Amino acid sequence: MQRDIERAAQIVRAASEFEWAWTVADLADFSDRVGWQQSRPEDRSPSLTTDLAIERTDALLYINNRVNPDVPRPLEQITFNVTDAIVNDPGMKPEIDRVFDELTQRVFEVVEKRPDGSWVEPTRGLRWDLPGIVVTVTTSKTGVYLNFISPAYQKWNDENDANLEED
């Protein structure tokens, strides 16, 4: 399984230093800063391609397309692979856990603070709430991922989770 932990750590540093407005307009500037390729930002579903040395380099973008056309479209989250995707191989879990541990250590070193949250079910993850961005590292059965999340979107998700727990 290929992984690109050092490049991912460099991208976390760039993301933590970036002045996010959390609109699709950020995609061009951020892509230029980290050396990623971007489709046309005016596309209804723009895309990013990372430069990590792994097989699957596409990034998943969460964009709110339900806003008024006169308002910049909110960018809610960017998710990308740090490892190759593994298909149905339970024997790879120890390797996924090792990569998770290495990556979270590097993120800790880059952001210079302990995680603000963690979880172990149904996936494993750590979360850092930074000024202007929420960074999470997560695992699944298929690999390890980095997520850059808008603080407003994360707050909305946290409130929804709290409401579900109350019910």
N, CA, C and O of each residue as an XYZ file, in Angstrom:
668
protein
N       0.856     -1.176      0.000
C       0.000      0.000      0.000
C       0.903      1.241      0.000
O       1.713      1.444      0.904
N       0.738      2.048     -1.025
C       1.479      3.305     -1.085
C       0.837      4.325     -0.150
O      -0.371      4.308      0.085
N       1.674      5.209      0.373
C       1.207      6.301      1.214
C       2.115      7.488      0.940
O       3.229      7.324      0.442
N       1.638      8.682      1.266
C       2.457      9.880      1.072
C       2.269     10.794      2.284
O       1.649     11.854      2.200
N       2.819     10.353      3.397
C       2.629     11.044      4.670
C       3.323     12.405      4.683
O       2.744     13.387      5.146
N       4.537     12.472      4.187
C       5.257     13.748      4.234
C       4.591     14.805      3.367
O       4.484     15.962      3.774
N       4.142     14.421      2.176
C       3.454     15.395      1.326
C       2.143     15.822      1.989
O       1.775     16.996      1.949
N       1.445     14.869      2.595
C       0.195     15.193      3.292
C       0.462     16.185      4.422
O      -0.321     17.113      4.625
N       1.549     16.001      5.153
C       1.893     16.926      6.241
C       2.183     18.325      5.698
O       1.808     19.321      6.316
N       2.849     18.403      4.544
C       3.104     19.708      3.923
C       1.789     20.389      3.540
O       1.644     21.603      3.689
N       0.844     19.604      3.051
C      -0.452     20.159      2.650
C      -1.230     20.628      3.880
O      -1.906     21.655      3.827
N      -1.141     19.889      4.977
C      -1.788     20.328      6.222
C      -1.211     21.672      6.657
O      -1.954     22.568      7.058
N       0.104     21.815      6.581
C       0.726     23.095      6.955
C       0.179     24.217      6.072
O      -0.217     25.270      6.572
N       0.160     23.986      4.757
C      -0.346     25.012      3.829
C      -1.805     25.338      4.123
O      -2.196     26.505      4.099
N      -2.609     24.322      4.397
C      -4.036     24.542      4.680
C      -4.227     25.310      5.981
O      -5.118     26.153      6.082
N      -3.394     25.021      6.974
C      -3.541     25.711      8.264
C      -3.091     27.169      8.177
O      -3.509     27.991      8.993
N      -2.252     27.499      7.205
C      -1.773     28.871      7.030
C      -2.592     29.650      6.005
O      -2.435     30.865      5.883
N      -3.456     28.968      5.273
C      -4.240     29.589      4.202
C      -5.348     30.460      4.795
O      -5.914     30.124      5.835
N      -5.653     31.561      4.143
C      -6.741     32.450      4.568
C      -8.040     31.994      3.902
O      -8.392     32.476      2.826
N      -8.738     31.079      4.536
C      -9.950     30.493      3.963
C     -11.126     31.458      4.052
O     -11.378     32.056      5.099
N     -11.842     31.601      2.936
C     -13.149     32.268      2.928
C     -14.237     31.203      2.908
O     -15.406     31.494      3.160
N     -13.850     29.977      2.608
C     -14.736     28.826      2.512
C     -15.816     29.021      1.440
O     -17.005     28.799      1.668
N     -15.346     29.445      0.263
C     -16.176     29.473     -0.944
C     -15.386     28.776     -2.041
O     -14.188     28.535     -1.889
N     -16.056     28.448     -3.154
C     -15.355     27.781     -4.255
C     -14.220     28.642     -4.802
O     -13.308     28.124     -5.447
N     -14.266     29.947     -4.552
C     -13.179     30.821     -5.000
C     -11.850     30.453     -4.343
O     -10.793     30.756     -4.897
N     -11.878     29.812     -3.181
C     -10.649     29.382     -2.506
C      -9.913     28.295     -3.278
O      -8.696     28.162     -3.148
N     -10.630     27.525     -4.071
C     -10.035     26.350     -4.704
C      -8.849     26.699     -5.592
O      -7.831     26.008     -5.552
N      -8.957     27.751     -6.391
C      -7.863     28.123     -7.299
C      -6.618     28.527     -6.516
O      -5.521     28.046     -6.802
N      -6.782     29.407     -5.528
C      -5.627     29.871     -4.754
C      -4.989     28.736     -3.962
O      -3.765     28.608     -3.927
N      -5.820     27.914     -3.326
C      -5.268     26.814     -2.544
C      -4.576     25.803     -3.456
O      -3.492     25.319     -3.132
N      -5.193     25.483     -4.591
C      -4.582     24.546     -5.545
C      -3.227     25.050     -6.013
O      -2.263     24.287     -6.077
N      -3.153     26.332     -6.340
C      -1.873     26.912     -6.764
C      -0.832     26.808     -5.656
O       0.331     26.499     -5.915
N      -1.250     27.065     -4.434
C      -0.320     27.046     -3.300
C       0.266     25.658     -3.072
O       1.446     25.527     -2.745
N      -0.558     24.612     -3.243
C      -0.082     23.258     -2.935
C       0.267     22.437     -4.172
O       0.675     21.283     -4.048
N       0.114     23.013     -5.363
C       0.493     22.293     -6.576
C      -0.523     21.281     -7.062
O      -0.163     20.317     -7.738
N      -1.783     21.486     -6.728
C      -2.841     20.601     -7.205
C      -3.431     21.149     -8.498
O      -3.249     22.320     -8.832
N      -4.137     20.289     -9.216
C      -4.839     20.712    -10.424
C      -6.312     20.886    -10.096
O      -6.881     20.142     -9.297
N      -6.917     21.881    -10.727
C      -8.324     22.176    -10.478
C      -9.073     22.227    -11.794
O      -8.560     22.713    -12.801
N     -10.303     21.713    -11.770
C     -11.188     21.911    -12.914
C     -11.676     23.354    -12.868
O     -11.258     24.127    -12.006
N     -12.527     23.703    -13.761
C     -13.047     25.077    -13.784
C     -13.904     25.331    -12.544
O     -14.825     24.560    -12.275
N     -13.626     26.394    -11.781
C     -14.386     26.661    -10.556
C     -15.845     26.994    -10.825
O     -16.683     26.853     -9.934
N     -16.162     27.430    -12.033
C     -17.557     27.745    -12.334
C     -18.392     26.488    -12.596
O     -19.618     26.564    -12.670
N     -17.731     25.328    -12.737
C     -18.478     24.077    -12.887
C     -19.375     23.873    -11.673
O     -19.027     24.257    -10.556
N     -20.522     23.269    -11.905
C     -21.420     22.977    -10.780
C     -20.730     22.068     -9.768
O     -20.931     22.207     -8.561
N     -19.929     21.153    -10.258
C     -19.183     20.241     -9.386
C     -17.700     20.311     -9.736
O     -17.191     19.420    -10.415
N     -16.993     21.356     -9.283
C     -15.566     21.444     -9.584
C     -14.811     20.296     -8.920
O     -15.304     19.680     -7.976
N     -13.625     20.022     -9.419
C     -12.839     18.931     -8.856
C     -11.400     19.375     -8.648
O     -10.924     20.326     -9.268
N     -10.724     18.659     -7.759
C      -9.303     18.866     -7.504
C      -8.590     17.540     -7.687
O      -9.138     16.479     -7.388
N      -7.362     17.610     -8.180
C      -6.497     16.445     -8.279
C      -5.249     16.755     -7.468
O      -4.564     17.746     -7.720
N      -4.958     15.903     -6.495
C      -3.811     16.129     -5.619
C      -2.527     15.709     -6.327
O      -2.559     15.144     -7.420
N      -1.408     15.995     -5.687
C      -0.117     15.565     -6.226
C       0.537     14.528     -5.311
O       1.756     14.355     -5.344
N      -0.261     13.842     -4.501
C       0.298     12.821     -3.634
C       0.746     11.623     -4.470
O       0.144     11.320     -5.500
N       1.800     10.947     -4.026
C       2.357      9.809     -4.749
C       1.601      8.534     -4.371
O       2.150      7.623     -3.752
N       0.327      8.497     -4.762
C      -0.547      7.350     -4.538
C      -1.356      7.137     -5.808
O      -1.304      7.956     -6.725
N      -2.109      6.031     -5.863
C      -2.870      5.730     -7.076
C      -4.063      6.653     -7.284
O      -4.288      7.134     -8.394
N      -4.822      6.903     -6.235
C      -6.051      7.692     -6.384
C      -5.818      9.111     -5.882
O      -5.717      9.344     -4.677
N      -5.734     10.045     -6.804
C      -5.348     11.413     -6.457
C      -6.499     12.412     -6.527
O      -6.279     13.615     -6.386
N      -7.709     11.937     -6.738
C      -8.838     12.872     -6.780
C      -9.245     13.261     -5.362
O      -9.194     12.448     -4.439
N      -9.646     14.510     -5.213
C     -10.153     14.998     -3.931
C     -11.664     15.134     -4.040
O     -12.189     15.499     -5.092
N     -12.347     14.845     -2.967
C     -13.800     14.970     -2.907
C     -14.134     16.330     -2.306
O     -13.640     16.684     -1.235
N     -14.980     17.088     -3.005
C     -15.362     18.424     -2.552
C     -16.823     18.431     -2.145
O     -17.683     17.921     -2.864
N     -17.095     19.011     -0.992
C     -18.466     19.203     -0.526
C     -18.782     20.679     -0.710
O     -18.209     21.535     -0.037
N     -19.695     20.968     -1.622
C     -20.042     22.346     -1.969
C     -21.542     22.513     -1.822
O     -22.315     21.654     -2.247
N     -21.953     23.620     -1.220
C     -23.376     23.911     -1.078
C     -23.840     24.629     -2.345
O     -23.593     25.822     -2.522
N     -24.512     23.888     -3.220
C     -25.017     24.452     -4.476
C     -26.440     24.972     -4.345
O     -27.047     25.361     -5.343
N     -26.981     24.985     -3.131
C     -28.371     25.401     -2.935
C     -28.503     26.875     -2.579
O     -29.597     27.329     -2.243
N     -27.435     27.614     -2.644
C     -27.490     29.029     -2.265
C     -27.952     29.883     -3.436
O     -27.957     29.440     -4.584
N     -28.337     31.099     -3.127
C     -28.736     32.082     -4.122
C     -27.606     32.259     -5.139
O     -26.443     32.332     -4.741
N     -27.911     32.330     -6.443
C     -26.855     32.475     -7.453
C     -25.982     33.718     -7.274
O     -24.862     33.761     -7.783
N     -26.477     34.724     -6.559
C     -25.692     35.943     -6.343
C     -24.697     35.811     -5.186
O     -23.891     36.712     -4.953
N     -24.752     34.697     -4.466
C     -23.898     34.478     -3.303
C     -22.804     33.483     -3.697
O     -23.093     32.489     -4.364
N     -21.556     33.732     -3.297
C     -20.507     32.751     -3.589
C     -20.868     31.388     -2.987
O     -21.309     31.300     -1.841
N     -20.676     30.339     -3.770
C     -21.030     28.999     -3.295
C     -20.114     28.568     -2.152
O     -18.892     28.566     -2.300
N     -20.703     28.202     -1.010
C     -19.889     27.778      0.125
C     -19.178     26.445     -0.137
O     -19.780     25.481     -0.609
N     -17.906     26.423      0.179
C     -17.110     25.205      0.194
C     -17.179     24.683      1.619
O     -16.796     25.380      2.559
N     -17.668     23.456      1.784
C     -17.861     22.923      3.132
C     -16.720     22.019      3.580
O     -16.333     22.028      4.748
N     -16.179     21.230      2.635
C     -15.170     20.252      3.037
C     -14.382     19.792      1.823
O     -14.904     19.729      0.710
N     -13.102     19.470      2.059
C     -12.232     18.828      1.074
C     -11.732     17.541      1.713
O     -11.194     17.566      2.819
N     -11.904     16.424      1.028
C     -11.443     15.127      1.527
C     -10.540     14.500      0.471
O     -10.869     14.497     -0.715
N      -9.402     13.970      0.910
C      -8.522     13.301     -0.053
C      -7.782     12.141      0.602
O      -7.571     12.109      1.814
N      -7.396     11.192     -0.245
C      -6.681      9.995      0.189
C      -5.228     10.321      0.497
O      -4.604     11.152     -0.163
N      -4.705      9.650      1.510
C      -3.285      9.720      1.826
C      -2.633      8.378      1.501
O      -1.408      8.265      1.457
N      -3.470      7.361      1.275
C      -3.005      6.019      0.923
C      -3.735      5.550     -0.327
O      -4.745      6.124     -0.733
N      -3.200      4.498     -0.921
C      -3.947      3.825     -1.972
C      -5.203      3.231     -1.356
O      -5.232      2.917     -0.165
N      -6.223      3.080     -2.157
C      -7.454      2.442     -1.688
C      -7.260      0.930     -1.710
O      -6.692      0.374     -2.650
N      -7.738      0.287     -0.668
C      -7.655     -1.164     -0.540
C      -9.069     -1.708     -0.660
O      -9.995     -1.176     -0.048
N      -9.239     -2.754     -1.437
C     -10.572     -3.319     -1.616
C     -10.682     -4.621     -0.834
O      -9.980     -5.593     -1.116
N     -11.580     -4.626      0.162
C     -11.919     -5.839      0.916
C     -10.726     -6.711      1.295
O     -10.663     -7.876      0.905
N      -9.798     -6.165      2.038
C      -8.670     -6.945      2.534
C      -8.501     -6.665      4.021
O      -7.742     -5.775      4.406
N      -9.220     -7.439      4.876
C      -9.146     -7.207      6.320
C      -7.728     -7.339      6.873
O      -7.432     -6.799      7.939
N      -6.853     -8.044      6.168
C      -5.475     -8.198      6.613
C      -4.673     -6.909      6.554
O      -3.572     -6.836      7.100
N      -5.218     -5.888      5.894
C      -4.519     -4.607      5.779
C      -4.810     -3.662      6.944
O      -4.209     -2.591      7.025
N      -5.716     -4.035      7.842
C      -6.060     -3.140      8.950
C      -4.842     -2.721      9.775
O      -4.721     -1.540     10.101
N      -3.930     -3.641     10.127
C      -2.754     -3.194     10.885
C      -1.924     -2.152     10.121
O      -1.383     -1.225     10.725
N      -1.825     -2.303      8.812
C      -1.079     -1.326      8.012
C      -1.809      0.014      7.971
O      -1.182      1.068      8.074
N      -3.129     -0.024      7.821
C      -3.924      1.211      7.853
C      -3.742      1.903      9.201
O      -3.584      3.122      9.257
N      -3.765      1.131     10.283
C      -3.562      1.709     11.619
C      -2.173      2.334     11.759
O      -2.028      3.395     12.367
N      -1.147      1.679     11.196
C       0.214      2.234     11.249
C       0.295      3.568     10.509
O       0.883      4.530     11.005
N      -0.302      3.615      9.320
C      -0.283      4.855      8.542
C      -1.042      5.949      9.294
O      -0.590      7.093      9.351
N      -2.193      5.601      9.869
C      -2.961      6.564     10.664
C      -2.096      7.124     11.793
O      -2.044      8.337     11.995
N      -1.421      6.242     12.526
C      -0.580      6.684     13.644
C       0.545      7.604     13.170
O       0.816      8.627     13.798
N       1.198      7.245     12.066
C       2.285      8.075     11.535
C       1.760      9.434     11.074
O       2.362     10.469     11.363
N       0.643      9.426     10.362
C       0.102     10.679      9.843
C      -0.380     11.582     10.975
O      -0.118     12.784     10.956
N      -1.076     11.024     11.954
C      -1.562     11.873     13.048
C      -0.397     12.451     13.851
O      -0.493     13.572     14.350
N       0.687     11.712     13.982
C       1.878     12.253     14.648
C       2.432     13.433     13.858
O       2.803     14.451     14.442
N       2.491     13.303     12.537
C       2.998     14.402     11.696
C       2.064     15.613     11.759
O       2.533     16.750     11.814
N       0.753     15.383     11.751
C      -0.186     16.506     11.854
C       0.009     17.203     13.196
O       0.044     18.432     13.256
N       0.134     16.436     14.263
C       0.393     17.004     15.593
C       1.634     17.897     15.566
O       1.624     18.994     16.125
N       2.704     17.427     14.916
C       3.938     18.211     14.828
C       3.733     19.481     14.001
O       4.271     20.534     14.344
N       2.968     19.392     12.926
C       2.749     20.538     12.035
C       1.883     21.604     12.701
O       2.215     22.788     12.656
N       0.775     21.190     13.319
C      -0.157     22.180     13.884
C       0.211     22.576     15.310
O      -0.330     23.539     15.853
N       1.126     21.835     15.909
C       1.664     22.141     17.238
C       0.596     22.214     18.315
O       0.625     23.089     19.180
N      -0.344     21.285     18.250
C      -1.334     21.176     19.328
C      -1.920     19.776     19.332
O      -1.914     19.068     18.324
N      -2.416     19.406     20.479
C      -3.058     18.095     20.616
C      -4.409     18.115     19.916
O      -5.002     19.179     19.739
N      -4.896     16.947     19.517
C      -6.217     16.895     18.874
C      -7.309     17.392     19.816
O      -7.205     17.274     21.037
N      -8.352     17.947     19.221
C      -9.502     18.435     19.980
C     -10.601     17.392     20.095
O     -11.543     17.565     20.868
N     -10.490     16.327     19.344
C     -11.500     15.282     19.397
C     -10.979     13.996     18.784
O     -10.016     13.996     18.017
N     -11.640     12.894     19.143
C     -11.267     11.586     18.591
C     -12.486     10.681     18.586
O     -13.455     10.927     19.304
N     -12.431      9.639     17.778
C     -13.487      8.635     17.734
C     -12.892      7.335     17.221
O     -11.841      7.327     16.580
N     -13.579      6.236     17.512
C     -13.099      4.921     17.081
C     -14.152      4.108     16.344
O     -13.831      3.051     15.800
N     -15.374      4.556     16.308
C     -16.433      3.811     15.618
C     -17.290      4.748     14.793
O     -17.561      5.844     15.286
N     -17.730      4.446     13.634
C     -17.413      3.243     12.860
C     -16.051      3.333     12.182
O     -15.560      2.340     11.644
N     -15.437      4.514     12.202
C     -14.081      4.677     11.687
C     -13.217      5.176     12.829
O     -13.717      5.440     13.923
N     -11.957      5.302     12.586
C     -11.035      5.855     13.580
C     -10.656      7.250     13.110
O     -10.418      7.456     11.919
N     -10.596      8.211     14.024
C     -10.249      9.555     13.593
C      -9.774     10.450     14.717
O     -10.061     10.222     15.892
N      -9.037     11.477     14.319
C      -8.624     12.554     15.211
C      -8.972     13.872     14.543
O      -8.972     13.984     13.317
N      -9.271     14.876     15.377
C      -9.728     16.172     14.866
C      -8.975     17.303     15.555
O      -8.783     17.304     16.771
N      -8.552     18.270     14.733
C      -7.914     19.481     15.235
C      -8.755     20.664     14.808
O      -9.002     20.853     13.616
N      -9.202     21.469     15.772
C      -9.930     22.710     15.490
C      -8.910     23.842     15.504
O      -8.406     24.227     16.559
N      -8.616     24.363     14.330
C      -7.621     25.416     14.179
C      -8.315     26.710     13.785
O      -9.473     26.686     13.368
N      -7.636     27.826     13.910
C      -8.244     29.073     13.434
C      -8.497     28.986     11.924
O      -7.556     28.849     11.142
N      -9.737     29.064     11.531
C     -10.075     29.083     10.113
C     -10.247     27.747      9.434
O     -10.656     27.705      8.274
N      -9.948     26.641     10.117
C     -10.064     25.323      9.485
C     -10.146     24.238     10.557
O      -9.552     24.354     11.629
N     -10.895     23.183     10.244
C     -10.908     21.975     11.058
C     -10.221     20.900     10.226
O     -10.582     20.682      9.070
N      -9.236     20.229     10.806
C      -8.495     19.171     10.123
C      -8.818     17.856     10.812
O      -8.715     17.747     12.034
N      -9.212     16.854     10.026
C      -9.398     15.521     10.592
C      -8.595     14.514      9.780
O      -8.418     14.659      8.570
N      -8.119     13.497     10.475
C      -7.508     12.331      9.849
C      -8.421     11.175     10.198
O      -8.731     10.953     11.368
N      -8.855     10.432      9.178
C      -9.781      9.328      9.407
C      -9.309      8.077      8.681
O      -8.534      8.135      7.726
N      -9.805      6.941      9.169
C      -9.555      5.674      8.492
C     -10.881      5.071      8.069
O     -11.949      5.459      8.542
N     -10.780      4.128      7.180
C     -11.915      3.288      6.816
C     -11.329      1.918      6.493
O     -10.133      1.693      6.678
N     -12.152      1.020      6.021
C     -11.649     -0.288      5.605
C     -10.732     -0.176      4.399
O      -9.964     -1.091      4.103
N     -10.817      0.966      3.697
C     -10.089      1.089      2.435
C      -8.876      2.006      2.478
O      -8.150      2.081      1.486
N      -8.619      2.711      3.586
C      -7.449      3.576      3.611
C      -7.499      4.655      4.674
O      -8.278      4.588      5.624
N      -6.635      5.665      4.484
C      -6.504      6.790      5.408
C      -6.759      8.072      4.622
O      -6.296      8.221      3.491
N      -7.499      8.992      5.230
C      -7.940     10.219      4.558
C      -7.644     11.446      5.403
O      -7.600     11.385      6.632
N      -7.443     12.554      4.717
C      -7.384     13.865      5.354
C      -8.615     14.642      4.946
O      -9.062     14.563      3.801
N      -9.160     15.390      5.884
C     -10.331     16.226      5.622
C     -10.031     17.639      6.099
O      -9.557     17.839      7.217
N     -10.309     18.607      5.250
C     -10.255     20.020      5.621
C     -11.689     20.507      5.621
O     -12.370     20.438      4.598
N     -12.154     20.999      6.759
C     -13.573     21.300      6.940
C     -13.743     22.757      7.359
O     -12.992     23.279      8.182
N     -14.740     23.390      6.776
C     -15.110     24.746      7.170
C     -15.552     24.725      8.631
O     -16.355     23.870      9.006
N     -15.059     25.631      9.463
C     -15.511     25.664     10.857
C     -17.027     25.830     10.985
O     -17.630     25.253     11.890
N     -17.649     26.604     10.101
C     -19.108     26.774     10.164
C     -19.816     25.461      9.842
O     -20.800     25.109     10.493
N     -19.324     24.744      8.851
C     -19.919     23.458      8.486
C     -19.704     22.443      9.612
O     -20.602     21.660      9.923
N     -18.515     22.457     10.223
C     -18.250     21.545     11.333
C     -19.163     21.854     12.512
O     -19.670     20.940     13.163
N     -19.373     23.132     12.789
C     -20.274     23.524     13.881
C     -21.680     23.013     13.608
O     -22.339     22.494     14.509
N     -22.142     23.157     12.376
C     -23.466     22.660     11.991
C     -23.545     21.149     12.194
O     -24.537     20.649     12.723
N     -22.503     20.413     11.776
C     -22.476     18.961     11.977
C     -22.472     18.606     13.460
O     -23.167     17.680     13.879
N     -21.693     19.336     14.253
C     -21.642     19.072     15.697
C     -23.009     19.285     16.344
O     -23.426     18.501     17.197
N     -23.706     20.349     15.936
C     -25.045     20.613     16.479
C     -26.019     19.509     16.082
O     -26.839     19.084     16.896
N     -25.936     19.045     14.844
C     -26.796     17.937     14.413
C     -26.504     16.679     15.216
O     -27.427     15.985     15.644
N     -25.220     16.380     15.423
C     -24.849     15.206     16.213
C     -25.382     15.317     17.636
O     -25.889     14.339     18.185
N     -25.271     16.500     18.238
C     -25.767     16.704     19.606
C     -27.277     16.511     19.667
O     -27.790     15.923     20.619
N     -27.990     17.003     18.657
C     -29.445     16.829     18.621
C     -29.827     15.364     18.478
O     -30.803     14.917     19.081
N     -29.071     14.613     17.688
C     -29.355     13.186     17.530
C     -29.112     12.432     18.832
O     -29.857     11.512     19.169
N     -28.072     12.822     19.562
C     -27.774     12.172     20.836
C     -28.852     12.442     21.872
O     -29.113     11.599     22.730
N     -29.486     13.619     21.799
C     -30.553     13.965     22.739
C     -31.819     13.159     22.476
O     -32.580     12.867     23.399
N     -32.039     12.803     21.223
C     -33.279     12.078     20.866
C     -33.268     10.655     21.279
O     -34.239      9.936     21.043
